[in-house]
Amino acid sequence: MKGYATANSPYARKVRIAAIETGQADLIDWTMMTREERAAQMPAINPLGKVPAVVLEDGSALYDSPVIVEWVDSLHSGPKLIPQSGPERLKVLTLAALGDGLGEAIIAVSLETAKPEPSQAIIDRQGGKANSGLAALNTECGSFNDPPKIGEIAVACAMGYMELRGVLAGWRDDCPALAAWYDAINQRPSFAATAPEGGTAP
């Protein structure tokens, strides 16, 4: 299967980690794209032009990251990253949604800050969302799954992008429990193997 991503997309990283954590590190053959390559090539695969996307052997495409993770998780017989039913499934998916939303807010702040004339209103609004999410996670992280499920993976990937771009630089002082959890999860081989590299678009 062929996958398409940009090197530092937190959503593509989430899929890559999911594959490694489920023992399927070689499941997807990834092509890492530049922003320009993404703009030119992705609309033919995903009409929204977004990554990640995966093209299956029959030529059909999967997008975006929640769908691809569901597919990855369906292909192995070990412990599932997404429980199949019940309250635990909803809990995991809710945490994953919080992680994805945190990533969206962080990307919005990063992109706005990089503009020649950034809007402080946008930065404040999106930064407020990110700060609210971090505060909630700081309270909840003591009950996180270990080993991680997709909720924890999504959260850590968003935070990795946050640190890469220097968004909310003082977050560790405000969220010490979350900072300790984040440092610990980054020691896992799947996170070390997919660590952000810097310098490319999300």
N, C-alpha and C positions, 0 to 999 in steps of 0.2 A: 504494500500500500504506500502511496505517495502522499507526503504531508507538506504543507506550505505554511511558513511562519516567518516572522521577523525575529531577529536574535533575542531581543529583550522584551517581547510581548509577554506580560504576565499570564495571559490566557493560553498562549501556546506552551509556555513553561508548565502550566498546570497539567496539560495533556501529556507532555513529555515525562513529567514526574509520575503521573498515573501509570503510564506504561512501564516505567522502571519498577515502581512499587508493586506492581502485579506480576513481575517476572517476565515482562514482554518488552524488554528494552529495544529489541530489534524489530518490533511489529511494524513501525512506521519509518519509512525512508524520508527524512526531512530535507527539504530545500529551504535554506535561509535566504530571505529576499531583502533587498533594499526597499526603501520607501517608493522609489521610482518603479522598481520591478513589481512591487505590489500593486501600484496604481495601474500599471499597464496590463498585468497578467491575471490578477485575481477576479475581475468581473466575469470572466469566462467560466470560472469555477464556482464562485459565490457572487450572486448578483449584487450584494452589498459591498463587494470589494474588500472584505475583511478577512483577516487571519485569526486563528488557525482554520485550515480546511484540510480535509483528507479525501483523496480520490481512491475509491475501492477498486478491486480487481475487475469488477463488471463495468467500470467507468462512471458509476454514480458517485456523487460527492456528499460528504457530511460536513456540516458547519452549524453552529460555532462550538465553543469549547464544552458547554454542558452536554451537547449531543454526542460529541466525539468521546468524552469521558464515559458516558453511558455505554457506548459501543465498546470501548476498551475494556470496561469492567465486565461486559457480557462474555468476553472471550477466554476467561480463565476460571479455574475451579477452586481457587484459594479464597481467603477472606476478602469480602467485597469492600470496595471503597464507598459504595452506595448501598446501604441495606435495602433489601428487596421490598419490604413492606413495614407498616406499623409506625408508631411514634418515633422510633429511632431513625427511620428513613427521613421523615419530615424534619427532624432536628438536624440531621446532617445536611440536607438540602438547604435549610434555612441559613445555616452557617456558611455554606458555599455561596449563597446569594449575597450575604453580607460581605464576604471576601471579594466577590466580583464587583459589587457596588463600590467598595472601598477602592478597588483598582480603577474604576471609571472616574471617581472623584479625583484621585491622584493624577491620572493622566490628564484630566481637564485642567488642573492647576499647573502641571508641568508645561502643557502646550500654551496656555494663556501667558504664563510667565515669560516664555521665550519670544513672544510677539514684540515688535518694536514699540507699540503703545498698548501694553496690557490693560485689561479692565480689572480694576481692583474689586469691583462688585462681584465679578465672576470668581476671582481668586478667593474672596472672602466666603462666598456662598459654597463653592466646592470644597474649600479648605475646612469650612465648618462641618460639612458632611463627613469628611475624612476624620476630623477630630472626634466627632460624635461616635463614629464607628470604632475608632481606636479605644475610646473610653469604655465602650461596651465590651470590647474584646478583652481589655485589661481585667474587667470583672469576671468574665466567663472563662478565661484561659486555664484556670485551675482544674476545670472539668473536661478539658479537651481530650480527644482520643489519642492513645499512644499504643501502637503505631497509628499514624494519622489516617483519617479518611478524607474524602474529597473536600469537606469543609475546611479542615485544617490546612490542606494543601492550597486551597484557593486563597485563604487568608495570608499565608506565608508568601505566596507568589506576589500578591498585591504589595505587601510590605517590602519585598525585595526590590520591586520597581520604585517604591517610595524612597528607599535609601539610595538607590542608584541615581535618582534625579535630585536628591537633596530636598525633597518636599517635606515640610513639617519637621525641620531638623531637630527640634527639641523634644520630640515625642518620647524618647527614652526616659527623660526625667519625669514626664507626666504619667507614663505607663510602665513602671518598673517590672511588674509581674509579666506583662506581655513581652517586654524586652528580653527577659530571661528565657521565656518559652521560645521566642523567635531565635535566639542564639543557639538554643539546644536543638531545635528542629533543623537548623542549617548544617548541623553536623552529620545528618543522614546522607549516605552516598548519593541518593537520588537528587538531593538539593545541591550538593557540591558539584555534581556532574552537569547541572543545568544553570549554574550561577550566572547572573547577568554580566555581560561583558563591557557595557558602556559604549556610547558613541553612535548608536543606531536608533531609529524611530521605534515606537511601540508597535 
